[in-house]
């Protein structure tokens, strides 16, 4: 399904930051996954790396949350959701989650996401979701997260 053509990688360098990293795609035990690695630096007003998946269509009607299957380096990561109402680059909905070295299923209810500003709805509408991003954010650290599945429930 060519995930390398659907995931886009961004760093805070788009706004003057100095964080670095990248995304690679691999297979292990017959399972495909994306691996985001890098160094997050808060220097120069920075502090993030992310891989974003633009949604071809909104999630199914009745969606109440985001589901991931992930593993990583025992750190905290975030999901950022964008909608038709998040017009500015710094607007998103955010929810955090922890990863371990083992594959784990993470379920994040939409009402657990926090809007990045007062001009956004308090809870994103599923019908307006336009992208899902996995983000290493907010503190100086080395990032490594593997993402096997992203979906909705």
C-alpha positions in Angstrom: 0.0 0.0 0.0 3.1 2.3 -0.2 3.0 3.9 3.2 6.1 5.9 2.3 3.9 7.9 -0.2 1.2 8.7 2.4 3.2 9.7 5.5 4.9 13.1 5.5 7.7 14.0 7.9 8.0 17.5 9.5 10.3 19.1 12.1 10.2 22.4 13.9 12.8 23.5 11.3 9.8 24.8 9.3 9.6 27.6 11.9 13.3 28.0 12.8 13.8 25.1 15.2 16.7 22.7 15.1 15.1 19.3 15.8 16.1 16.5 13.3 14.9 13.1 12.4 13.2 11.0 9.8 10.8 8.2 9.0 11.7 4.8 7.6 9.5 1.9 6.7 10.3 -1.7 7.6 8.9 -5.2 8.0 9.4 -7.6 10.9 7.7 -11.0 11.3 5.6 -10.2 8.3 4.3 -7.0 9.8 4.9 -3.6 8.2 5.5 -0.5 10.3 6.7 3.1 10.1 9.6 4.1 12.4 10.1 7.7 13.4 13.4 8.6 15.0 15.2 11.8 15.8 16.4 14.4 18.2 13.8 16.8 19.6 15.4 20.1 20.7 13.6 23.0 22.3 16.4 25.3 21.2 15.5 28.3 19.1 11.8 28.0 20.1 11.5 24.5 18.6 10.5 21.2 20.1 8.9 18.7 17.7 9.2 16.1 15.0 6.2 14.5 13.5 4.9 12.1 10.9 1.5 13.0 9.4 -1.0 11.0 7.5 -3.5 12.9 5.5 -6.9 11.2 5.5 -8.4 10.4 2.1 -11.9 10.4 3.6 -13.2 11.1 7.1 -13.5 8.2 9.6 -16.7 6.1 9.7 -19.8 7.6 11.1 -20.0 7.0 14.9 -16.3 7.2 15.4 -15.4 8.0 19.0 -11.7 7.6 19.1 -8.3 6.9 17.6 -6.7 3.5 17.8 -2.9 2.8 17.4 -0.6 -0.2 17.6 2.8 1.2 18.6 6.1 0.5 20.4 9.1 2.6 21.2 11.7 3.8 23.6 9.7 4.1 26.8 8.8 7.7 26.2 5.6 9.8 25.9 4.4 10.7 22.5 1.3 12.5 21.1 -1.3 12.2 18.5 -2.2 15.5 16.7 -5.5 15.6 14.8 -6.3 18.3 12.3 -9.7 19.2 11.0 -11.3 21.5 8.5 -11.3 24.1 11.3 -7.5 23.9 12.0 -6.5 26.3 9.4 -3.3 27.7 10.9 -0.1 25.5 11.2 -0.1 25.7 15.0 -3.7 24.6 15.4 -4.4 20.9 16.3 -6.0 18.6 18.8 -3.6 16.7 21.0 -3.6 13.6 23.2 -0.6 11.9 24.8 0.3 8.3 25.2 3.1 6.2 26.5 5.1 3.5 24.5 7.1 0.5 25.7 9.5 -1.8 23.8 6.6 -4.1 23.2 3.8 -3.7 20.6 0.8 -2.2 22.5 -2.7 -1.1 21.4 -3.5 2.5 22.4 -7.1 3.8 22.4 -7.6 7.6 22.6 -11.2 8.8 22.9 -11.8 12.0 20.9 -13.0 13.8 24.1 -9.5 13.2 25.5 -7.9 15.4 22.9 -7.2 19.0 23.9 -7.6 21.9 21.5 -4.4 23.9 20.9 -6.3 27.2 21.1 -9.5 28.9 22.2 -10.8 29.4 18.7 -11.2 25.6 18.2 -14.1 23.4 19.2 -13.5 21.6 22.5 -13.8 18.2 20.9 -13.0 17.5 17.2 -15.9 16.3 15.0 -15.0 12.9 13.4 -16.6 14.0 10.1 -14.2 16.9 9.8 -10.9 15.0 10.6 -8.4 15.6 7.9 -5.1 14.2 9.2 -3.5 12.2 12.0 0.0 12.8 13.2 2.4 11.0 15.5 4.5 13.6 17.3 7.5 13.7 19.6 7.0 17.0 21.3 7.8 19.6 24.0 11.1 18.6 25.6 14.7 17.7 24.7 14.9 14.0 24.0 15.7 11.2 21.6 12.7 9.9 19.8 12.0 6.4 18.5 8.5 5.2 17.9 7.2 2.4 15.6 3.7 2.6 14.3 2.1 -0.5 12.9 -1.5 0.6 12.7 -3.5 3.8 12.9 -7.3 3.6 12.9 -10.5 4.7 14.4 -13.1 3.1 16.7 
